[in-house]
Amino acid sequence: MKKLENKIALVTGSDSGIGRAIAIEFAKNGANVIVCYHSNEERGQQALEAVQEHGGKAILIQLNVSEEQEVEEKMEAIIQEFGGIDILVNNSGVNGSGIPIDEMTTEVFDKTIKTNLYGTFFCSRKFIQHRKSLSKPGKIINISSVHEEINAPGNGDYNASKAGIRSLMRTIALEVGKFGINVNDIAPGMILTAMNQKAVDDPQVREKAEQHIPLGRAGRPEEIAYLALFLASDEANYVTGSTYVMDGGLMINIGQGA
């Protein structure tokens, strides 16, 4: 039997990168998947077709996780159509602005926090309410970042959003454990996605960055998906409130040679 047989999984930001890889991996393992895109419908449709190739029912929706009412309405519509949501993957996110704090506008800061942190809050709240109403367990998986721990200059908006996700995750774990709801973070390091487009496009940029990674290479989205599969499965029923770092050893190398 496949690990996620007949489970319903909502994966935000699953039109590309890590989210797309997770949606495909879940489908391979028997899940019915709701594929979400923010603005690029063509890319969303391509992701949907890739998921459908691996069987299981799948639908495509546009979802802006930073909009509270939209999250409420569209998640409710999904619940009505599918009969429920068993697994929530909070993957939608925007990259840091690269702007120092003293030069950063409130609008720039708000955009990052609203998408990365508020989006995780909005989706998680609706999911928890739903699972509690059914008196059934569920799984929440947040795609965070090593920057929930590592602070990079010029990325105060992103660093704060990811640290906030970690704190939110731990609080949720304390609150919902008694209902059988598990919540965990995956904190990727350098993964070859659009957020690291320069490293994807330029081998020299990638090679320079990889010198700081003990395993000597960047990660692939599929590798994050394998861990997400574990956390979504019954094999992880005793796992909650944890951050799983997938960075090739980058975090333990920070500060070497200082």
KEVEX-568028 format. One record per residue: residue in three letters; x, y, z of N, C-alpha, C in turn. Coordinates in Angstrom, 1 decimal. Layout:
BEGIN
[site ALA [X Y Z] [X Y Z] [X Y Z]]
...
//
This chain:
BEGIN
[site MET [0.8 -1.2 0.0] [0.0 0.0 0.0] [0.9 1.2 0.0]]
[site LYS [0.5 2.2 -0.8] [1.3 3.5 -0.9] [1.1 4.3 0.4]]
[site LYS [2.1 5.1 0.8] [2.2 5.7 2.1] [1.1 6.7 2.3]]
[site LEU [0.6 7.3 1.2] [-0.5 8.4 1.4] [-1.8 8.0 0.7]]
[site GLU [-2.0 6.7 0.6] [-3.2 6.2 -0.1] [-4.5 6.9 0.3]]
[site ASN [-5.1 7.5 -0.7] [-6.4 8.2 -0.5] [-6.4 9.4 0.4]]
[site LYS [-5.2 9.9 0.8] [-5.1 11.1 1.5] [-5.3 12.4 0.6]]
[site ILE [-5.8 13.4 1.2] [-6.0 14.7 0.5] [-4.9 15.6 0.9]]
[site ALA [-4.1 16.1 0.0] [-3.0 17.0 0.4] [-3.2 18.4 -0.3]]
[site LEU [-3.1 19.4 0.4] [-3.0 20.8 -0.1] [-1.6 21.3 0.0]]
[site VAL [-1.0 21.6 -1.2] [0.4 22.1 -1.2] [0.4 23.5 -1.8]]
[site THR [0.6 24.5 -1.0] [0.6 25.8 -1.5] [1.9 26.1 -2.3]]
[site GLY [1.8 27.0 -3.3] [3.0 27.3 -4.1] [3.5 26.1 -4.8]]
[site SER [2.7 25.2 -5.3] [3.1 23.9 -5.9] [3.2 24.0 -7.4]]
[site ASP [3.3 25.2 -7.9] [3.4 25.3 -9.4] [4.9 25.3 -9.8]]
[site SER [5.8 25.3 -8.9] [7.3 25.2 -9.2] [8.1 24.8 -8.0]]
[site GLY [9.4 24.5 -8.3] [10.3 24.3 -7.2] [10.0 23.2 -6.2]]
[site ILE [10.2 23.5 -5.0] [10.0 22.5 -3.9] [8.6 22.1 -3.8]]
[site GLY [7.6 23.0 -3.9] [6.2 22.7 -3.9] [5.8 21.7 -4.9]]
[site ARG [6.3 22.0 -6.1] [6.0 21.1 -7.3] [6.5 19.7 -7.0]]
[site ALA [7.7 19.6 -6.5] [8.3 18.3 -6.3] [7.6 17.5 -5.2]]
[site ILE [7.1 18.3 -4.2] [6.3 17.6 -3.1] [5.0 17.1 -3.6]]
[site ALA [4.3 17.9 -4.4] [3.0 17.5 -5.0] [3.2 16.2 -5.8]]
[site ILE [4.2 16.2 -6.6] [4.5 15.0 -7.5] [4.8 13.8 -6.6]]
[site GLU [5.6 13.9 -5.6] [6.0 12.8 -4.7] [4.8 12.3 -3.9]]
[site PHE [3.9 13.2 -3.5] [2.7 12.8 -2.8] [1.8 12.0 -3.7]]
[site ALA [1.7 12.5 -5.0] [0.8 11.8 -5.9] [1.4 10.4 -6.2]]
[site LYS [2.7 10.2 -6.3] [3.3 8.9 -6.5] [2.9 8.0 -5.4]]
[site ASN [2.7 8.5 -4.2] [2.4 7.7 -3.1] [0.9 7.7 -2.7]]
[site GLY [0.1 7.9 -3.7] [-1.3 7.7 -3.5] [-2.2 8.8 -3.1]]
[site ALA [-1.6 10.0 -2.9] [-2.4 11.2 -2.4] [-3.2 11.8 -3.6]]
[site ASN [-4.3 12.4 -3.3] [-5.0 13.3 -4.2] [-4.5 14.7 -3.8]]
[site VAL [-4.1 15.5 -4.8] [-3.4 16.7 -4.5] [-4.1 17.9 -5.1]]
[site ILE [-4.1 19.0 -4.2] [-4.6 20.3 -4.7] [-3.3 21.1 -5.0]]
[site VAL [-3.1 21.4 -6.3] [-2.0 22.1 -6.8] [-2.4 23.6 -6.8]]
[site CYS [-1.5 24.5 -6.2] [-1.8 25.9 -6.0] [-0.8 26.7 -6.8]]
[site TYR [-1.3 27.8 -7.4] [-0.4 28.8 -8.0] [-0.8 30.2 -7.6]]
[site HIS [0.1 31.1 -7.6] [-0.2 32.5 -7.2] [-0.7 33.3 -8.3]]
[site SER [0.1 33.4 -9.4] [-0.2 34.2 -10.5] [0.1 33.6 -11.9]]
[site ASN [0.9 32.6 -12.0] [1.3 32.0 -13.2] [0.5 30.8 -13.5]]
[site GLU [-0.7 31.0 -14.2] [-1.6 29.9 -14.4] [-1.0 28.8 -15.3]]
[site GLU [-0.2 29.3 -16.3] [0.4 28.3 -17.3] [1.3 27.4 -16.5]]
[site ARG [2.1 27.9 -15.7] [3.1 27.1 -14.9] [2.3 26.2 -13.9]]
[site GLY [1.2 26.7 -13.4] [0.3 25.9 -12.5] [-0.3 24.7 -13.3]]
[site GLN [-0.7 24.9 -14.5] [-1.3 23.9 -15.3] [-0.2 22.8 -15.7]]
[site GLN [1.0 23.3 -15.9] [2.1 22.3 -16.2] [2.4 21.4 -15.0]]
[site ALA [2.3 22.1 -13.8] [2.5 21.3 -12.6] [1.4 20.3 -12.4]]
[site LEU [0.2 20.7 -12.6] [-1.0 19.9 -12.5] [-0.8 18.6 -13.3]]
[site GLU [-0.5 18.8 -14.6] [-0.3 17.7 -15.5] [0.8 16.8 -15.1]]
[site ALA [1.9 17.3 -14.5] [2.9 16.5 -14.0] [2.5 15.6 -12.8]]
[site VAL [1.6 16.2 -12.0] [1.1 15.5 -10.8] [0.1 14.4 -11.3]]
[site GLN [-0.7 14.7 -12.3] [-1.7 13.8 -12.8] [-1.1 12.6 -13.4]]
[site GLU [0.1 12.7 -14.0] [0.8 11.6 -14.6] [1.1 10.5 -13.6]]
[site HIS [1.1 10.8 -12.4] [1.4 9.8 -11.3] [0.2 9.3 -10.6]]
[site GLY [-1.0 9.6 -11.2] [-2.2 9.0 -10.7] [-2.8 9.8 -9.6]]
[site GLY [-4.0 9.5 -9.2] [-4.7 10.2 -8.1] [-5.4 11.4 -8.7]]
[site LYS [-6.4 11.8 -8.0] [-7.2 13.0 -8.4] [-6.4 14.3 -8.0]]
[site ALA [-6.4 15.2 -8.9] [-5.8 16.5 -8.7] [-6.5 17.6 -9.3]]
[site ILE [-6.5 18.8 -8.6] [-7.1 20.0 -9.1] [-6.2 21.1 -9.0]]
[site LEU [-6.4 22.2 -9.8] [-5.6 23.3 -9.8] [-6.4 24.5 -9.3]]
[site ILE [-5.8 25.3 -8.3] [-6.5 26.5 -7.9] [-5.5 27.6 -7.8]]
[site GLN [-6.0 28.8 -8.0] [-5.2 30.0 -7.7] [-5.4 30.4 -6.3]]
[site LEU [-4.3 30.7 -5.5] [-4.4 31.0 -4.1] [-3.3 32.0 -3.7]]
[site ASN [-3.8 33.1 -3.2] [-2.9 34.1 -2.6] [-3.0 33.9 -1.1]]
[site VAL [-2.0 33.3 -0.5] [-2.0 32.9 0.9] [-2.0 34.1 1.8]]
[site SER [-1.6 35.3 1.3] [-1.5 36.5 2.1] [-2.9 37.2 2.3]]
[site GLU [-3.9 36.7 1.6] [-5.2 37.3 1.7] [-6.1 36.4 2.5]]
[site GLU [-6.4 36.8 3.7] [-7.1 36.0 4.7] [-8.5 35.5 4.2]]
[site GLN [-9.3 36.3 3.6] [-10.6 35.9 3.2] [-10.5 34.9 2.0]]
[site GLU [-9.5 35.1 1.2] [-9.3 34.1 0.0] [-8.9 32.8 0.6]]
[site VAL [-8.1 32.7 1.5] [-7.7 31.4 2.1] [-8.9 30.8 2.7]]
[site GLU [-9.7 31.5 3.5] [-10.9 30.9 4.1] [-11.8 30.3 3.1]]
[site GLU [-12.1 31.1 2.1] [-13.1 30.7 1.1] [-12.6 29.5 0.2]]
[site LYS [-11.4 29.6 -0.2] [-10.9 28.5 -1.1] [-10.6 27.2 -0.4]]
[site MET [-10.1 27.3 0.8] [-9.9 26.1 1.6] [-11.2 25.4 1.9]]
[site GLU [-12.2 26.2 2.2] [-13.6 25.7 2.5] [-14.1 25.0 1.3]]
[site ALA [-13.9 25.6 0.1] [-14.4 25.0 -1.2] [-13.7 23.7 -1.4]]
[site ILE [-12.4 23.6 -1.1] [-11.7 22.4 -1.3] [-12.2 21.3 -0.3]]
[site ILE [-12.5 21.7 0.9] [-13.0 20.7 1.9] [-14.3 20.2 1.4]]
[site GLN [-15.2 21.0 0.8] [-16.5 20.6 0.3] [-16.4 19.7 -0.9]]
[site GLU [-15.4 20.0 -1.8] [-15.3 19.2 -3.0] [-14.6 17.8 -2.7]]
[site PHE [-13.6 17.8 -1.9] [-12.9 16.6 -1.6] [-13.4 15.9 -0.4]]
[site GLY [-14.1 16.5 0.4] [-14.6 15.9 1.7] [-13.6 16.1 2.8]]
[site GLY [-12.6 16.9 2.6] [-11.6 17.1 3.7] [-10.2 17.4 3.1]]
[site ILE [-9.4 17.8 4.0] [-7.9 18.0 3.7] [-7.2 17.2 4.9]]
[site ASP [-6.3 16.3 4.5] [-5.6 15.5 5.5] [-4.2 16.1 5.8]]
[site ILE [-3.6 16.7 4.8] [-2.2 17.1 4.9] [-2.2 18.5 4.3]]
[site LEU [-1.5 19.4 5.1] [-1.3 20.8 4.6] [0.2 21.0 4.5]]
[site VAL [0.6 21.5 3.3] [2.0 21.8 3.2] [2.1 23.3 2.9]]
[site ASN [2.6 24.1 3.8] [2.7 25.5 3.7] [4.1 25.8 3.0]]
[site ASN [4.0 25.9 1.7] [5.2 26.1 0.9] [5.3 27.5 0.3]]
[site SER [4.2 28.2 0.0] [4.2 29.5 -0.6] [5.1 30.4 0.1]]
[site GLY [5.9 31.2 -0.7] [6.8 32.1 0.0] [7.5 33.0 -1.0]]
[site VAL [7.9 34.2 -0.6] [8.7 35.1 -1.4] [10.1 35.2 -0.8]]
[site ASN [11.0 35.6 -1.6] [12.4 35.7 -1.2] [12.6 37.0 -0.5]]
[site GLY [13.8 37.1 0.2] [14.1 38.4 0.9] [14.3 39.5 -0.1]]
[site SER [14.2 40.7 0.4] [14.3 41.9 -0.5] [15.8 42.3 -0.8]]
[site GLY [16.7 41.9 0.0] [18.1 42.3 -0.2] [18.3 43.8 0.2]]
[site ILE [17.4 44.3 1.0] [17.4 45.7 1.3] [17.8 45.9 2.8]]
[site PRO [18.8 46.7 3.2] [19.1 46.9 4.6] [17.9 47.5 5.4]]
[site ILE [17.7 47.2 6.6] [16.6 47.6 7.4] [16.3 49.1 7.4]]
[site ASP [17.4 49.9 7.4] [17.2 51.4 7.5] [16.8 51.9 6.1]]
[site GLU [16.8 51.1 5.1] [16.4 51.5 3.8] [15.1 50.8 3.3]]
[site MET [14.6 49.9 4.1] [13.5 49.1 3.7] [12.2 49.8 4.0]]
[site THR [11.3 49.8 3.1] [10.0 50.4 3.3] [9.1 49.5 4.1]]
[site THR [8.1 50.0 4.7] [7.1 49.2 5.4] [6.4 48.3 4.4]]
[site GLU [6.1 48.8 3.2] [5.5 48.0 2.2] [6.3 46.7 1.8]]
[site VAL [7.6 46.9 1.7] [8.4 45.7 1.3] [8.4 44.7 2.5]]
[site PHE [8.6 45.2 3.7] [8.6 44.3 4.9] [7.2 43.6 5.0]]
[site ASP [6.1 44.3 4.8] [4.8 43.8 4.9] [4.6 42.6 3.9]]
[site LYS [5.0 42.8 2.7] [4.8 41.8 1.6] [5.4 40.5 2.0]]
[site THR [6.7 40.5 2.5] [7.3 39.3 2.9] [6.7 38.7 4.1]]
[site ILE [6.3 39.4 5.1] [5.7 38.9 6.3] [4.3 38.4 6.0]]
[site LYS [3.6 39.1 5.2] [2.2 38.7 4.9] [2.2 37.4 4.1]]
[site THR [3.1 37.2 3.2] [3.1 36.0 2.4] [3.7 34.8 3.2]]
[site ASN [4.9 35.0 3.8] [5.6 33.9 4.4] [5.0 33.5 5.8]]
[site LEU [4.7 34.5 6.6] [4.3 34.2 8.0] [2.8 34.2 8.1]]
[site TYR [2.1 35.3 7.7] [0.7 35.3 7.7] [0.1 34.2 6.9]]
[site GLY [0.6 33.9 5.7] [0.1 32.9 4.9] [0.1 31.5 5.6]]
[site THR [1.2 31.3 6.3] [1.3 30.0 7.1] [0.3 30.0 8.2]]
[site PHE [0.1 31.2 8.8] [-0.9 31.3 9.9] [-2.3 31.1 9.4]]
[site PHE [-2.7 31.8 8.3] [-4.0 31.7 7.7] [-4.4 30.2 7.4]]
[site CYS [-3.5 29.6 6.6] [-3.7 28.2 6.2] [-3.8 27.2 7.3]]
[site SER [-2.8 27.4 8.3] [-2.8 26.5 9.4] [-4.0 26.6 10.3]]
[site ARG [-4.5 27.8 10.5] [-5.7 28.0 11.3] [-6.9 27.4 10.7]]
[site LYS [-7.1 27.5 9.4] [-8.2 26.9 8.8] [-8.1 25.4 8.8]]
[site PHE [-6.9 24.9 8.6] [-6.7 23.4 8.6] [-7.0 22.9 10.0]]
[site ILE [-6.5 23.5 11.0] [-6.7 23.0 12.4] [-8.2 23.0 12.7]]
[site GLN [-8.9 24.1 12.4] [-10.3 24.2 12.7] [-11.0 23.0 12.0]]
[site HIS [-10.6 22.7 10.8] [-11.3 21.7 10.0] [-11.0 20.3 10.6]]
[site ARG [-9.8 20.0 10.9] [-9.5 18.7 11.5] [-10.1 18.5 12.9]]
[site LYS [-10.1 19.5 13.7] [-10.8 19.4 15.0] [-12.3 19.2 14.8]]
[site SER [-12.9 19.8 13.8] [-14.3 19.6 13.6] [-14.7 18.2 13.3]]
[site LEU [-13.7 17.5 12.7] [-13.9 16.1 12.3] [-13.5 15.1 13.4]]
[site SER [-12.8 15.7 14.4] [-12.2 14.9 15.4] [-11.2 13.8 14.8]]
[site LYS [-10.4 14.3 13.8] [-9.5 13.5 13.2] [-8.1 14.1 13.2]]
[site PRO [-7.0 13.3 13.1] [-5.7 13.8 13.1] [-5.4 14.4 11.8]]
[site GLY [-4.2 15.1 11.7] [-3.8 15.7 10.4] [-2.3 16.0 10.5]]
[site LYS [-1.8 16.4 9.4] [-0.3 16.8 9.3] [-0.2 18.2 8.6]]
[site ILE [0.6 19.0 9.3] [1.0 20.3 8.8] [2.6 20.3 8.6]]
[site ILE [3.0 20.6 7.4] [4.4 20.7 7.1] [4.7 22.1 6.5]]
[site ASN [5.6 22.8 7.2] [6.0 24.1 6.7] [7.3 24.0 6.0]]
[site ILE [7.4 24.6 4.9] [8.7 24.7 4.2] [9.3 26.0 4.7]]
[site SER [10.2 26.0 5.6] [10.8 27.1 6.2] [12.1 27.4 5.5]]
[site SER [13.2 27.5 6.2] [14.5 27.8 5.6] [15.6 27.8 6.7]]
[site VAL [16.8 27.6 6.3] [17.9 27.7 7.3] [17.9 29.1 7.9]]
[site HIS [17.3 30.0 7.2] [17.2 31.4 7.7] [16.2 31.6 8.9]]
[site GLU [15.6 30.5 9.3] [14.9 30.6 10.6] [15.9 30.7 11.7]]
[site GLU [17.2 30.3 11.4] [18.3 30.3 12.4] [19.4 31.2 11.9]]
[site ILE [19.8 31.2 10.6] [20.9 32.0 10.1] [20.4 33.3 9.7]]
[site ASN [21.0 34.4 10.2] [20.6 35.7 9.8] [21.5 36.3 8.7]]
[site ALA [21.0 36.6 7.6] [21.8 37.1 6.5] [21.5 38.6 6.3]]
[site PRO [22.6 39.4 6.3] [22.4 40.9 6.1] [21.6 41.2 4.9]]
[site GLY [20.7 42.2 5.0] [19.9 42.6 3.8] [18.7 41.8 3.6]]
[site ASN [18.5 40.8 4.5] [17.3 39.9 4.4] [16.5 39.9 5.7]]
[site GLY [16.4 41.1 6.4] [15.7 41.2 7.6] [14.3 40.7 7.5]]
[site ASP [13.6 41.1 6.4] [12.2 40.7 6.2] [12.1 39.2 6.1]]
[site TYR [13.0 38.6 5.3] [12.9 37.1 5.1] [13.3 36.4 6.4]]
[site ASN [14.4 36.8 7.0] [14.9 36.2 8.3] [13.8 36.2 9.3]]
[site ALA [13.1 37.3 9.5] [12.1 37.5 10.5] [10.9 36.6 10.2]]
[site SER [10.5 36.5 8.9] [9.4 35.7 8.6] [9.7 34.2 8.8]]
[site LYS [10.9 33.7 8.6] [11.2 32.3 8.8] [11.4 32.0 10.2]]
[site ALA [12.0 32.9 11.0] [12.0 32.7 12.4] [10.7 32.7 13.1]]
[site GLY [9.8 33.5 12.5] [8.4 33.5 13.0] [7.7 32.2 12.7]]
[site ILE [7.9 31.6 11.5] [7.3 30.4 11.2] [7.8 29.3 12.2]]
[site ARG [9.0 29.3 12.5] [9.5 28.3 13.5] [8.8 28.4 14.9]]
[site SER [8.7 29.7 15.3] [8.0 29.9 16.6] [6.5 29.5 16.5]]
[site LEU [5.9 29.9 15.4] [4.5 29.6 15.2] [4.3 28.0 15.2]]
[site MET [5.2 27.3 14.5] [5.1 25.9 14.4] [5.2 25.2 15.8]]
[site ARG [6.1 25.7 16.6] [6.3 25.1 17.9] [5.1 25.4 18.8]]
[site THR [4.5 26.6 18.7] [3.3 26.9 19.5] [2.1 26.0 19.1]]
[site ILE [2.0 25.9 17.8] [0.9 25.0 17.3] [1.0 23.6 17.7]]
[site ALA [2.3 23.1 17.7] [2.5 21.7 18.2] [2.1 21.5 19.6]]
[site LEU [2.3 22.5 20.5] [1.9 22.5 21.9] [0.4 22.5 22.0]]
[site GLU [-0.3 23.2 21.1] [-1.7 23.4 21.2] [-2.5 22.2 20.6]]
[site VAL [-2.0 21.6 19.6] [-2.9 20.6 18.9] [-2.4 19.2 19.0]]
[site GLY [-1.3 18.9 19.7] [-0.9 17.6 19.9] [-2.0 16.6 20.4]]
[site LYS [-2.8 17.1 21.3] [-3.8 16.3 22.0] [-4.9 15.9 21.0]]
[site PHE [-4.9 16.6 19.8] [-5.9 16.3 18.8] [-5.3 15.4 17.7]]
[site GLY [-4.1 15.0 17.9] [-3.5 14.1 16.9] [-3.0 14.8 15.7]]
[site ILE [-2.8 16.1 15.8] [-2.3 16.9 14.6] [-0.9 17.2 14.8]]
[site ASN [-0.1 16.8 13.8] [1.4 16.9 13.9] [1.8 18.2 13.0]]
[site VAL [2.7 18.9 13.5] [3.2 20.1 12.7] [4.7 20.1 12.9]]
[site ASN [5.4 20.3 11.7] [6.9 20.3 11.7] [7.3 21.3 10.6]]
[site ASP [8.6 21.7 10.7] [9.2 22.5 9.6] [10.3 21.7 8.9]]
[site ILE [10.4 22.0 7.6] [11.6 21.6 6.9] [12.3 22.8 6.6]]
[site ALA [13.6 22.9 6.9] [14.4 24.1 6.7] [15.5 23.8 5.6]]
[site PRO [15.2 24.0 4.4] [16.2 23.8 3.3] [17.3 24.8 3.3]]
[site GLY [18.4 24.4 2.9] [19.5 25.3 2.6] [19.5 25.7 1.1]]
[site MET [20.6 25.6 0.5] [20.7 26.0 -0.9] [20.1 24.9 -1.8]]
[site ILE [18.9 25.1 -2.3] [18.2 24.2 -3.2] [18.1 24.9 -4.6]]
[site LEU [18.3 24.1 -5.6] [18.3 24.6 -7.0] [16.9 24.9 -7.5]]
[site THR [16.3 26.0 -7.1] [15.0 26.5 -7.5] [15.1 27.9 -7.9]]
[site ALA [14.0 28.5 -8.2] [13.9 29.9 -8.7] [14.4 30.9 -7.6]]
[site MET [14.4 30.5 -6.4] [14.9 31.4 -5.3] [16.4 31.5 -5.4]]
[site ASN [17.0 30.5 -6.0] [18.5 30.5 -6.2] [18.8 30.5 -7.7]]
[site GLN [18.0 31.4 -8.5] [18.1 31.3 -9.9] [19.5 31.6 -10.4]]
[site LYS [20.2 32.5 -9.8] [21.6 32.8 -10.2] [22.5 31.6 -10.2]]
[site ALA [22.3 30.8 -9.1] [23.1 29.6 -9.0] [22.7 28.5 -10.0]]
[site VAL [21.4 28.5 -10.3] [20.8 27.6 -11.3] [21.4 27.9 -12.7]]
[site ASP [21.5 29.2 -13.0] [21.9 29.7 -14.3] [23.4 29.7 -14.5]]
[site ASP [24.1 30.0 -13.5] [25.6 30.3 -13.6] [26.4 29.3 -12.7]]
[site PRO [27.1 28.3 -13.4] [27.9 27.3 -12.7] [28.9 27.9 -11.8]]
[site GLN [29.5 29.1 -12.1] [30.5 29.7 -11.3] [29.9 30.2 -10.0]]
[site VAL [28.7 30.8 -10.1] [28.0 31.3 -8.9] [27.7 30.1 -8.0]]
[site ARG [27.2 29.0 -8.6] [26.9 27.8 -7.8] [28.1 27.2 -7.1]]
[site GLU [29.2 27.1 -7.9] [30.4 26.5 -7.4] [30.9 27.3 -6.2]]
[site LYS [30.9 28.6 -6.3] [31.4 29.4 -5.2] [30.6 29.2 -3.9]]
[site ALA [29.2 29.1 -4.1] [28.4 28.9 -2.9] [28.5 27.5 -2.3]]
[site GLU [28.7 26.6 -3.2] [28.9 25.2 -2.8] [30.1 24.9 -1.9]]
[site GLN [31.1 25.8 -2.0] [32.3 25.7 -1.2] [32.0 25.8 0.3]]
[site HIS [30.9 26.4 0.6] [30.5 26.5 2.0] [29.7 25.3 2.5]]
[site ILE [29.4 24.4 1.6] [28.5 23.3 2.0] [29.4 22.0 2.2]]
[site PRO [29.4 21.4 3.3] [30.3 20.3 3.6] [30.0 19.1 2.6]]
[site LEU [28.8 18.9 2.1] [28.6 17.9 1.1] [29.0 18.3 -0.3]]
[site GLY [29.4 19.6 -0.4] [30.0 20.0 -1.7] [29.0 20.3 -2.8]]
[site ARG [27.7 20.3 -2.6] [26.8 20.6 -3.7] [25.5 21.2 -3.1]]
[site ALA [24.7 21.8 -4.0] [23.4 22.3 -3.7] [22.4 21.1 -3.7]]
[site GLY [21.3 21.3 -3.1] [20.3 20.2 -3.0] [19.3 20.3 -4.2]]
[site ARG [18.5 19.3 -4.4] [17.5 19.2 -5.4] [16.1 19.3 -4.7]]
[site PRO [15.1 19.9 -5.4] [13.8 19.9 -4.8] [13.3 18.5 -4.4]]
[site GLU [13.6 17.5 -5.2] [13.1 16.2 -4.9] [13.6 15.6 -3.6]]
[site GLU [14.8 16.1 -3.2] [15.3 15.6 -1.9] [14.5 16.2 -0.7]]
[site ILE [14.0 17.4 -0.9] [13.1 18.0 0.1] [11.8 17.2 0.1]]
[site ALA [11.3 16.8 -1.0] [10.0 16.1 -1.2] [10.1 14.8 -0.5]]
[site TYR [11.2 14.1 -0.5] [11.3 12.8 0.2] [11.1 13.0 1.7]]
[site LEU [11.6 14.0 2.3] [11.4 14.3 3.7] [10.0 14.7 4.0]]
[site ALA [9.4 15.5 3.1] [8.0 15.9 3.3] [7.1 14.6 3.3]]
[site LEU [7.4 13.7 2.4] [6.6 12.4 2.3] [6.7 11.7 3.7]]
[site PHE [7.9 11.6 4.3] [8.0 11.0 5.6] [7.1 11.7 6.6]]
[site LEU [7.2 13.0 6.7] [6.5 13.8 7.7] [5.0 13.7 7.5]]
[site ALA [4.5 13.5 6.2] [3.1 13.4 5.9] [2.6 12.0 6.2]]
[site SER [3.4 11.1 6.3] [3.0 9.7 6.4] [2.8 9.2 7.9]]
[site ASP [2.2 8.1 8.1] [2.0 7.5 9.4] [3.3 7.2 10.1]]
[site GLU [4.3 7.1 9.3] [5.6 6.8 9.9] [6.1 7.9 10.8]]
[site ALA [5.5 9.1 10.6] [5.9 10.3 11.4] [4.9 10.7 12.5]]
[site ASN [4.1 9.7 12.9] [3.0 10.0 13.8] [3.5 10.5 15.2]]
[site TYR [4.7 10.2 15.5] [5.3 10.6 16.8] [6.2 11.7 16.7]]
[site VAL [6.2 12.4 15.6] [7.1 13.5 15.3] [6.3 14.8 15.3]]
[site THR [6.6 15.8 16.1] [5.9 17.1 16.1] [6.8 18.1 16.8]]
[site GLY [6.6 19.4 16.3] [7.3 20.5 17.0] [8.8 20.6 16.6]]
[site SER [9.2 19.9 15.5] [10.6 19.9 15.1] [10.9 20.6 13.8]]
[site THR [12.1 21.1 13.7] [12.6 21.6 12.4] [13.6 20.5 11.9]]
[site TYR [13.4 20.1 10.7] [14.3 19.2 10.0] [15.2 20.0 9.0]]
[site VAL [16.4 20.2 9.3] [17.3 21.0 8.4] [17.9 20.1 7.3]]
[site MET [17.7 20.6 6.1] [18.3 19.9 4.9] [19.1 20.8 4.1]]
[site ASP [20.4 20.9 4.5] [21.3 21.9 3.9] [22.7 21.4 3.5]]
[site GLY [22.8 20.1 3.5] [24.1 19.5 3.1] [25.2 19.9 4.2]]
[site GLY [24.8 20.3 5.4] [25.8 20.6 6.4] [26.1 22.1 6.5]]
[site LEU [25.4 22.9 5.7] [25.8 24.3 5.7] [25.7 25.0 7.1]]
[site MET [24.7 24.7 7.9] [24.5 25.4 9.1] [25.6 25.1 10.1]]
[site ILE [26.1 23.9 10.1] [27.2 23.5 11.0] [28.5 24.0 10.6]]
[site ASN [28.6 24.5 9.3] [29.8 25.1 8.8] [29.9 26.6 9.0]]
[site ILE [28.8 27.2 9.4] [28.8 28.7 9.5] [29.7 29.1 10.7]]
[site GLY [30.6 30.0 10.4] [31.5 30.4 11.4] [32.9 29.8 11.4]]
[site GLN [33.0 28.7 10.6] [34.4 28.1 10.4] [35.4 29.0 9.8]]
[site GLY [36.5 29.1 10.3] [37.6 30.0 9.8] [37.5 31.4 10.3]]
[site ALA [36.5 31.7 11.2] [36.4 33.0 11.7] [37.4 33.4 12.7]]
//
